[in-house]
Each structure stands twice: as structure tokens, then as C-alpha cells.
């Protein structure tokens, strides 16, 4: 089987979706060496690809031109492939063969106020049509499967829940590495950690307010890893109004090695998102031996809940009380640390890729 993969999202600083695509394409040749994989991608990513590539033309640069190429040229470029996998929400609507689509969430359709206008427009127009055209649809959680059924009931039989993986670089880092990274970022001990782009769905303004409420009773600092994304005004106002602003550290984007050390050194990973399709940071933190606190937003309780402290969404005061409760309980922190290591070990890219490769074969045999 020759599988064409749409990797046009890859390149630059990778966050959740891009990391998920890359995790898959790194694992596929290892678990399914009998198949060929061809990745359509931007020229700048081709040199880093773990599989053979078909670089896009130089003009397919920037969001609009990338989308245009995906919808106009990609199907022709991959025409000799037996199957197309579009692992980034949308697929070329002019593809005529067997296809697999991966959808990580439908937040742009269900919660447009939490998303960029461009994403709301793009996914609003293309995602329902892609769902209908795909032969099979991968979602990372049952929460997302239910959401997809809610917006497109007719595609329910196509859905396959295949959880994502945690990269192998996320494991407890040596003390010397933790100290080096902490010093490089000017980060004091102990600290709480948030990982994710600064955007509305991450609910970081509420995290700032909760931290400010308990900072006088705890010695911790708060570190936030992630780039500024969109609609940051509420976050900026919350930050400017803090009484303990000097104990908040905005670290920006962190590469994998540094991020593993930041996870390892944290007293607690806090992800109090309004909604998530899966949420990799809690699992990454668990794999590094870090206790984790999550909200009940979206799939977070489904994915992380059995090994995390779950604090339901509500007022920032609720989170403040949850922080005090867990941080003052050494036995609970130790329990979360041990449970998290066991839980995260179940989520590997090898396991994900094996299930995806099996789905490729199922789809292709069904079409023959």
C-alpha cells in the first residue's frame, strides 16, 4: 500500500496538532514497514521529514495559499497513492480514492468565540464537507466522537477513536538538566506550570486570578510556556492587575528538551482549559513524573482524569481552593505522581500508529 499524507501544517513552532501529525509520521514506518508513505509538505520541512516527501511548490506559502494548494493541487500530486490520510481536520475535496481524516476537536464549530475568525471561517466551510467525504474518520477521544456525531450524525459509523501518543522525550529529566533550564529561564523554585498557547480556550486569565488569590499563602511561582496566539486581551488585563505579578514568568515557546525539564521541575502542571479535544500537556507532564491538575473541560477528565486532580470549571476561587487543597497534601501529590507515570505509559505513538495502519488496511480492503 502507498499512503499519501498531508503534512502541509508542519514547519515552524509545533503545538498540539502539528506534534500529533509528526508523532504519527515518525512511528508509521516503524510499525508498518511493508507500506510506503509519501508526505506532501512545505519545502522547509522536507529536510526534517522521517518519510519520503513530495515538497509543495514554493508559491504555497502562508495560510491562504497553503489552503488553496491543499484543495487544488494536493490530490493531483498524490494521485499515484492508494489512500490519502489528511491528519489536520480537512481533506482535499477533489480526492476520489479511499481516505482517512483525523479530527482533533470541533471547537471552531461549537465554540467559535474561543477561536480565530479565520479558523471559524475555514473549518465552518470545510470541516463538515470533509467529514462527509472521508471514508473513515479518526478522533482522539470519545468526547470528540460525540461532538462530531452532534454536528454530523450521518458520519457516525465512520468514526474510530484512536488516542494520541506522548513523545518519548517526555520522561523525568536529570536534576542537572532541570537546574540548567530553570536557571536559563530565571525561574525560582517551587513553581506551578501551564503549557499551551495564550488563547481563550486555555482559560489562563482565570488561572492568573486563582494564583494571585493563593500566592500569599504559598511559596510557588507560576510559569507559563506557550506563544501568544489570539484574543490575548483578557489575559493581558488579568496579568496587569495581579498583586503578585513578579511571580509570574512568561517563558514563550519551549523546545522539547527544555519542556521535559520544565515539566520535571514543576510542583504541579495546571491545565484549567474551558474545552479540549484531548490535551497532550497533562499526559506529557505525567510522563515526566509531575502531578497534574485539570479542569472538566471537554475531554480532559476522559484522558487525564483517572490520574489527575480534577477541579471543575467555575469561578477562579474554585481553582484557588483546588490549588491549596492539592499543594498542601504531600501524600496526594505523591499519589498523583505515581498514578500519572503509570497512566501516561499507555499513550504511545507506536500504539497510535499501529491502530492507524490497521485502519488504512481496513479502508483499502473495504474499497476493493
Secondary structure, 3 states (H helix, E strand, C coil): CEEEEECCCCCCCCCHHHHHHHHHHHHHHHHCCCCEEEEEECHHHHCCCCCCEEECCCCCCCHHHHHHHHHHCHHHHCCCCCEEEECCCCCCCCCCCEEEEECCCCHHHHCHHHCCHHHHHHHHHHHHHHHHHCCEEEECCHHHHHHHHHHCHHHHHHEEECCCCCCCCCCCCCHHHHHHHHHHCCCCCCEEEEECCECHHHCHHHHHHHHHHHCCCCCCEEEEECCECCCCHHHHHHHHCCCCHHHEEEEECCCHHHHHHHHHHCCEEEECCCCCCCCHHHHHHHHCCCCEEECCCCCHHHHCHHHCEECCCCCHHHHHHHHHHHHCCHHHHHHHHHHHHHHHCCCCHHHHHHHHHHHHHHHHHHHC
